[in-house]
Amino acid sequence: MKRKVVIVEDDRLLSIVLKKMATSMGYEVLATCPGGRNAVDTVEEMNPDLVIMDIMLADNISGIEAMKTIRNHSDVPVVYITAQHDLRIKKEATTVANSAYLLKPIRMNQLQEAIQTVQFAA
């Protein structure tokens, strides 16, 4: 049975690239979401095995805020991806349990390693 992933990314092109990466790693992509509010509802509804989450999103809810809300009902592992080199953001992101943090642009092997890290922590 394929593991399921939800991708939260507001950049359409990157969303497509991430979907291809996840698919080539054997994941079934359940949904791609552009915003935090949408991500919370989608993860709650679809119950994925993994979330790949951008931090700066299309709506007014950051990926970190969205994950904190998701944590109220799910321990799903999360891999954050961001273009933000801000240490404060990294610190806040990694306070969310069972998370990994990658800086854009990301490579396939980095994503694979991050996924393994969070899945073994799960």
Summary of the structure (lengths in Angstrom):
residues: 122
radius of gyration: 12.6
end to end distance: 18.3
largest distance: 38.2
contacts: 394
relative contact order: 0.17
helix: 43%
strand: 23%
